[in-house]
Amino acid sequence: MEQQVTICCNKKENKRCLCNWIILAVLVALFTLVIGIIIGAAISDAILGALAAIIVLAVILFVLIIIQIILLICCKDKKRRCERE
């Protein structure tokens, strides 16, 4: 009796995962930039007035990074589930 082999080849899903990595890299770069601005604002008096808005931006970027990491973990789970079948 021949073995049944299931091959999952969904190029769209792999491309989507690649896009998730690119988005995550951009978000991490922006988050690092905003944290640098916050540290610089502590030293400079000119930006100190807008520090609250910059902190809110940092929190939003951090939440987006967490969401993106969750999406990447889900993408890996779909890939593994497909290989098992």
C-alpha positions in Angstrom: 0.0 0.0 0.0 1.3 3.4 -0.9 1.8 6.2 1.7 -0.4 9.2 1.4 1.6 12.4 1.2 0.1 15.9 1.6 2.1 18.8 0.3 1.1 22.2 1.4 2.4 24.8 -1.0 0.8 28.1 -0.4 3.0 30.8 -1.7 0.7 33.6 -0.6 1.1 32.6 3.0 4.9 32.5 2.8 4.9 35.9 1.2 2.6 37.2 3.9 5.0 35.9 6.6 7.9 37.7 4.9 5.9 40.9 4.9 5.2 40.4 8.6 9.0 40.3 9.2 9.5 43.5 7.2 6.8 45.2 9.1 8.2 44.0 12.4 11.7 45.4 11.5 10.3 48.8 10.6 8.3 48.9 13.8 11.3 48.0 15.9 13.4 50.7 14.1 10.7 53.3 14.8 10.3 52.2 18.4 14.1 52.5 18.9 14.0 56.0 17.3 11.2 57.1 19.6 13.0 55.8 22.7 16.1 57.7 21.6 14.0 60.9 21.2 12.6 60.4 24.7 16.1 60.0 26.2 17.2 63.1 24.2 14.1 65.0 25.4 15.2 64.4 29.0 18.4 66.3 28.2 16.9 69.0 26.0 14.3 71.5 27.2 13.0 72.2 23.7 11.3 68.8 23.2 10.3 68.5 26.9 6.9 70.1 26.2 5.9 67.4 23.7 7.3 64.6 25.8 3.8 63.2 26.6 2.9 62.8 22.9 6.2 61.1 22.2 5.7 58.7 25.1 2.2 57.9 23.8 3.8 57.2 20.4 6.3 54.9 22.0 3.5 52.9 23.7 1.5 52.6 20.5 4.6 51.4 18.6 5.3 48.9 21.4 1.7 47.5 21.2 2.1 47.2 17.4 5.3 45.3 17.9 3.6 42.8 20.3 0.8 42.3 17.8 3.2 41.7 15.0 5.1 39.1 17.0 1.8 37.3 17.7 1.1 37.3 14.0 4.5 35.8 13.3 3.9 33.1 15.9 0.5 32.3 14.3 2.1 32.2 10.9 4.7 29.6 12.1 2.0 27.5 13.6 0.1 27.3 10.4 3.2 26.3 8.6 3.9 23.5 11.1 0.3 22.3 11.0 0.5 22.1 7.2 3.7 20.0 7.3 2.3 17.5 9.8 -0.7 16.6 7.7 
